[in-house]
Amino acid sequence: MKKKYVLSLICTSALATFILGASTVNSTNVIPTAITAHAADTSFDISNFKDDQWYLYWMPADNIFPQYVDKNYSNQPNSLTTPTEVPDTIISNDSENNTVGQTVKVSKVQLSPNNVSIVGYAPYLTDAVKIEVNEYSPSGSKVANPDLKVEAADDQHPNDSYGVIDGINTMQNNNIAVVKMTPAKPSLTGTLYLFFKKAGTGQFKPSYAYYYAFNGSTTPTQIANTVSNSTINVPSGSKTLKLTQTGYIDPEWTGGDSNVKIDANGNITGLDNPAEAGKTITFTVKDQAVPSVTHTFNIVIPAKTLPNNGGGSSNTTVPSTPSTPTPTPSNPNWNPTTPKNQDGTGLPNYAAVKGSAVYATKRVYMYRSANFKKSQRIATYPKAKRVNRPMFVVLDYAKSNGGALRYKVRDVNHHSKTNGKIGYITANPKYVVNVYYKTMPNNGKITVINKKGIHAYKNVNLTGRVKTFKKGTRVAVKSFAKHNLTTRYQLSNGTYITANKKLVIQGSFKHD
C-alpha cells in the first residue's frame, strides 16, 4: 500500500478520521464528542494540549497503516525532561492489510489534530501547520540525522505532508527529537513543541551553561552561576560582546535599547556608543521550546571621562566596577595553516586546523574551560583500541593561564552518551592527534582495520561506490589527495578510499 493510505482515509471521511484523529473502525478508540472551534483565528493558540486537540499514531517503516495504534495527547506529559518514548514495536490493528495482531517495528509517528480551527477541511496538514523536526543532544546542539524528516505526501506533492515524521527510531541514545509546529496562516498565533526519545535510553538531561567574549575573542569566559542573574562588566574600549549558551533547544535573545542591540545569535553591538556610558543594559535568553528556562545578563558599561568644564576644576572620571578583560591571542593570525612562516600562526606545527577531526590516543578529559580543574570536568575518555578511539572536531583554540595550548572541541562519537558535548581538551600530541593521515605510507600500502571494511569510490568526495575492501585487506595506494579538511588515498585505477586512521593503517599488517 503506497503513501496514498492517509489521503484515501481523508478523502473517504475527512472529519471522522484525520481531523477527529480517531476511526470508527476501532471501537476501542475514544472519539471526542465535539470539535473545539474558536470565534476568531487570532484567539487560537496551538500550544495548548486541551479539548482533545492532538492524537499520535505509531507507524512501521513500510506504508501499511496500523489502524489507530494511538495515544491521545490531551493532558499527557510531554516536555524536554519527560519526552514521549518511542516504542520499539507495536501490535498492528490493520485489518485492511491483514496484519491484525502482527508485531511491527516502529519507525514513524503521525501527528493528527482534532480541531477544525487548525486544519479546516484542507487535504494536507501542511496547508495549515508548518512542521519542522530536528534531533538534539543534551548540550542543545543539533545533530545531523538525514533519516529524521517530515514525510512528503507523495512524489507529486513534495512540499505537502499529512503530519508523518520519518526516522523517529533513528535517534542516538540520550538524544531527543523536537517537533516544532507553527500556524501557516498569518492570522494564527502560537507554537507547539513536542519531544520524543527512544524508550529505555534514560532521562534526557540538558547541560545548561553560559559564556561571554568581548571583541571576537576566541577564548570565551564561562559564567559559574547558572541560576542567578549574571553581571558582566565591560572593559574600557570594548565594542562588541558575544553571549552564548548550551542546553537550549530554540533560544531567543531579547533586550538592549536603541543603541546597544543583540541579534538572534547573541551578538551585541554598540557598547562603545558614547550615549551608553555608565549604563547597565539588560539582555535575556529564553528557550522557546521550554519557556521556563531563561537567564538574564546585566551588562555594565563603564562611565566616560568628563571634560574640563572651563571653571577651573580638574577632569573627573566617574568610577565604574573594575573587570578583568577576556584574554585574547597575541597573534591575529592564530590559526595553524602556516605555522612555520614568518607571518604564521604562533601555534606549534602539530596543531590541528579548525574544523578538522582529532582523536585521543590515551585517556583524556573534557573541561568547561582552558584552565583544567578536576571540578570542571565534563567527560572522561579512557584509552581505547585504535578503531574505538574517541573523536572530536576542533572548533577553536585557547591557552591556559600557564600558556598550554588547548583545543575547543565538539564530541562526535555518535554512539556515545557524550555525543555533542562541547568543551576543552589537551592539544598535546602525546595524547591527541589528527584522525586523518597527512602522508603516504613508506611501502605504498595500507591495511583495512575497520570491521565492516571500507569502500572505494569514483570521486574524491567519496561518492560513486565501486568496490568494497574487507577488514584485513592490504591495498596499494599511489597518491595522496585532500578533500576539504580530510584526506584520501588514490588507487592506481583512479578510485579513492578514506585515509581515516580509525579505518585504515599505513603498511602491511596482520590485523585480528
N, C-alpha and C positions, 0 to 999 in steps of 0.2 A: 504494500500500500504506500503510495508516494506522499509527498508533503501536502497533497490536497486534502488529507484527512481532516484537518481542522477547518479548512474552508468549506468542505462539504457539510460539516456539522453546523457551521454558522449559516450557510445558505439554507439548510433544512429548517433550522429553528434558532435564529439569532438570539432571541430573547431568552429562550429556555435553556440554551446550552452555553454559549460564550459569555453573554452579558450577565446571566444569572450565575454562571460559574458552576452549575450542577446539572445533572442529567436525570430525567425521569426514568431512564432505563435502569438505573441503580437505585433501588428504593432505600438503601441504607444511607444515602447522602441526604443532608439536610438542605432543603430548598427554602430560601428565605420567603417569608410571606408577603413582602413588599419590597419595592425598589426605592432606594433613597434618592430623592430628587431635590434640587435646590431652585429657589426662585430666580437666582441670577448666577451667571457663570462666576462672577468675581467673588461670590461668597463661598465658593467651593475650595476646600483645601485637601489635596490628595495625601497629605502626610498623616492623616488620622486613620487608625485601624478601628473604625466604628461602623455600626449598622451593616455588618456582614459585607464589607466592601471588597475584600480580596480573598481569592482562593488560590491554592497552589497544587499543581499536579506533577508527580514524579513520572518520568518517561524513560524508556530504554533507548539504546543507540539507534535502532532501526526506526522505521516510520510506523510501526504497529502501535496504535494508541491504546494504552491500558485504561480502559474506560473508568475514569474517575477514581484512581488511587490518589486521593486528595487530602489536603489539610486546609481547614478553614483558618485563615489568618486572623480573623476577628478576635481581638483580645489575647492573642498568643504572644509570648515573649519573643522578641526579635530585636537584638541590639548588637553593638560591637562586641560586648563581653558575653552575650548569650546568643550567638548566631544560630540560625536554624541548621541542624545537622542534616547532611545529605546522606540518605541510606545507601548502602552498597547494592542491595537488591530489593525488589518488591514483588508481590504476587499480582499477576495480571488479572484484570477483570474484563478483558476484551473478548466478548462473545462473537463479535463480527469476524474476527480473525482466528477464532477457535483456539485462543491461548488462555482461557479461563483456568486459573489455578497454577499456571506455569510461573516459575521463578525467572524474572528478567533483571538484567543488570541496569542500574540507573545511570544515565549519562546526561539527561536533560531535565529541565524543570520548566513548566509553563505557568506564568502568572496570569490569572484570569480575574478581571474586575467585575464586580456585581453592582454596577451603578451606571445608569444611563447618563448621568452627568459627566462621567468620564468618557465613555465610548460612543454614546448615542447609538446609532444603528450602522456605523461605518463597518466595512468588511475587515479592516485591519486595525489592530490595536495602535499601531504607529500613526494612524490618522489623528489620534487624539493624545497619545502619550509618547514622548521621546524616551527611549530606553538605552542606557549605557551600562556596561559591565566590565569590571577590571578586578584583577587579583592583587592583593596587598599583603606585604609582610608586616610583622608586628612593629617595625620601625616606621610604618606609614609609607613605604616605598612601593610604587607599582612594580609588579612582577610580570615580565613578558610571558604571555600564555596565548599563543595563536588559536588554541583549541577552544578557549573560553570566549564566546561571542554570542551576539544576538542572531538567531537564525532567520534568514530571509524567508519570506512567504513561499517563494518558488523562483525558478530561474527567470521568469518573466517579470517578477516583482522583487528585485534585489534590495530595494530600499524600504520594503514593507515587512511587517512582522506580525505574528499572532501572539507575541509575548513569550516565545520559546527561547530559552537560554541553552546553547550547546556547551558541552565540555565541563559541566558543573562538577564532574567527578575527577577532573584532571588537576585540581589544585594540589599544591605541595602541602605536606603535613605542617600544621600550625599556621598556615596562611588562611585568608578568607577571601571570598568573592563578594564584591559590593555591587549591588544593582541600584542604579540611580534612575529614577523615573520623574520626568517633569512634563507639565502640560504642553501640548503642541499649540494649543490656542493661546494667543497673547492675552486674552481676557481672563484666563485662568491663572491662579497662583498656587504655590505650594510645591514641595519636593518630597518625594518618597524614597527613602533608602532602605534596602533590605540586605541582610548579611547572611552568608552561608559558609559552612566549613564541612570538611569531611567528618563523618561520625567517628568518634573514638580517638581523635588526634589531640585531645587535651584542650584546655581553655585557651582562647586567644587573649594574649596579654600585651597590649600596646606598650611600647617603651617610649614614654614622653620625655623629651629633653629640649632645651632652648640654648641658642648660641647667638653671638653677635660679632661683627667685624667691621672696623672702620676703613674707609677709603680703599676698598677692594683687597684688604689683607687676606692672604691665603691661610692664615692661622686664626681661625675663629676662637673666641673665648666662650667656654660653656658657663651657663648660669647654674649655680649649685642648687638654689631654692626653686623648685618647680611648682610650689604651692602658692606662696605669697606673690604679690605684685613685684616686678623687678624694676630696680632703679639703675639706669645706665648713665654715667657721667661722660659727656662728650669732650674729648681732648681738644684743646685750642687749635684752630686751623682745620679741623675735620670738615669735610664737605658731604660725605655720604656715609650711610650706615646700612649694613645688611643684617636683618633679623631672620633666623631660620629656626626650624623646629623638626623634631622627629616624632613619629607616632600618629600624626594627624592624617586622616583619610582624605578629607576635602577642605583644606584650610582656607580661611577668608580673613584678609588683613584689613583693618579699618583704623581710622584715627587721623591725626595730623590737623593742619589748618591750611590756609590759602597759600602759604609759602613752603611749609615743610610737608611733603607728600609721601605716601607709600604706595607702591604698585602691588599687583596681585602676587608677586613673588617675594614680598618682604623687603624690597629695596627702597630705602628712604633717601630723599634728596632735599637740598635746601637748608642744611644745617648751618651753612656759612652766611645765610641771609642776615644782614645787619638788623633787620626788624625783629629777629627772633632771639637776639642776645639776652641772656638772663631768664629765658622762659623754660618751662617744663612742658614738653609735648607728650601726649599720651597716645599709645597705639595698642590695639588689641588684636589677638589672633583667636579665631573661633573655628572649631571643627564643624563644618556644615552638616556632616554625616552624624555627628554626636554633639549637639548644641551645648550640652553640659560641660564639655571640655573646652576651656578658654583660658587665656593668660594675658595679663596686661603689662605693658612696658612703659615706664615713665622715663623719658629721655630728657636729661638735664643739660641744657645748652649754656656754656659759660657766658658770663656778662662781658660786655665790651669795655675798653678803657675810655673813660670820659675825657674829652679835650679840655684844655685850659679855658675858662670862661671869660678871660680878659680882666678879672677883678683882682688879680694878684695871687689867687690861690693856686696851689700846685695841682698837677694832674692827679686824678683819683681813679683807682681801679676797683670796681665793685667785685667783691670776692665771690668765687664760686667753689663748689665742692671739688677738691682735687681728685684726679683719677689717674690710673695707670694706663698709658696708651697700649693698644694691642701691638705686639712686636711684629715687624714686617721684615721680609728678607732684604739684605743689604744690596743684593744684585737684582736689578729689574728684569733680567733675562733668566730668572730662576726656573729653568726647565731643562731636563737632561737630554738635549738633542745633539749639542756640540760642546761637551764639557771641556775638551782639550783646547778649543780655540781661545784666542786672546779675549774675545768678547763673548765667551761661552756662558755656561750656566751657573758656575760657582758650586756645582754639585759634583760628587765623585763619579768616576766613569761607570761604575756599576749600577748607578741609579736607573730605575725603570722609567720609561716615558709615561706621562699622563695618559690614562685610557688603556694602557697595556695590562696584561694579566701576569700575576706573580703567584708562586706557591711557596709554602713553608716546608723546608727540609727537616726541621727539628721542631720541638714543642715551642709554640709562640702564644702570646696573649693579645687580645684586642682591648684597648683602653679608650676611655672617653676623651682624653686629651694627650698632647705630646709629652707631657711630663708623667712618666709611668708611675703609678701608685697602685698597690695591691687593692686598695679600697675602690679604685675606679676601673677595675677590670670588667669588661663587658662579656667576654667569651674566652674560653680556653681551647686551643687546638693541639692535641697531642701529636707526637711524632707518628707518622703513618708510612705505609709502603708507598712507593712511587705513584702507583696508579690511584691511590686514595688520598694523596696529599691535599690539604685544604687550599683552595684557590681564591684569589682576590683580584679586584680591578683597582688600579691606582687612580684615585680621584685628585689627589693633591699632595703637597709636601709640607712638612713642618719640622721645626727643630726644638729639642728640649732646652730647658734653661742652661744645660751644660753643653749644648751645641750638637747633640746627637741627631742624626737625620732620622726622621720618621716618615712613613707612608700613611696618608689618609686613604682608607680603602673601603670598598663595599664587598661584603661576603657574597660570593656567587656559588656557594656549594648547595646546589639546587635541592638535594635530598636531605639537607640538614636543617635542624630547627634554628640554626643561626643564620640561615639564608636571608640576605637583605640587610643585615646589620651594617652600620657604618661606624667606623672608629679609627684608631691609630694603631699601627703595628710597627715593629722594628724594620729598618731598611738594611740592617747588617746582612751582607751577602753570605755569611756563615749560617744564616737562618732562613733568609728569603731570597729567591732568585726568580728570573724570568721563566714563565711557563713554556715559551716557545724558543726553540733553538735559534741561534744567531749565526751559526757557522755550518759548513759542510762537514760530514764525518770523514775521518782520515782515510778510511778504506773505501769510501764511496757507498757504504751500505748502512741501512738502518734495519732494526728488528721490531716487528709489531708486538706490543705488550698489552694492548687493550684486549680484555677477554672476549669482547664482541667483534674484534677485528677492526679494520679501517677500510675506507673506500677510496678508490682513485676516481678523479673527476676530469672532465674535459677542460674546465675553466679554473682559473686561479682563485675565484671566489667560491670554489667547491660546489659548483652546480654541474649537472650533466653527468650523473654517476655512470661509470663504465665497467668497474671491476671491484671485487672485494678481496682483501688480503686477510687471512685468518691469523689469529694470535700465534706467534712464533715464526711467522713467515719473514725471511730475510729479503729485503727489497733493495735493488741497486738504484741509486739516485744520481743524476748527472749535474743538477744545478740547484740553485737556491733562489727563491722568489719571495718578495714582500707583498703583503696584501693588507692595506690599512696598517693596523698595529700588530698584525700577526704575520707568521711566515709559513711558507710551503716548500716542499721539495718537489722538483720536477723530475719525472722519469724519462728514460730515453725515447719513449713513444710520444712524449709531449704532454702526458697527463700529469695531474697534480695530486699530491697527498699531503696530509697535515704534518706539521713539524712540532706538534704539541708533545712535550716531554712525558705527559701522563698517558699518551697513546703509543708513542714510539721511542726507541732508544738508539743512539748512534752506535754503529758497529754491528758485528755478527755475534749474537749471544744465544745461548740456550735459555729459554725462559719458561718456567713452570706455569 
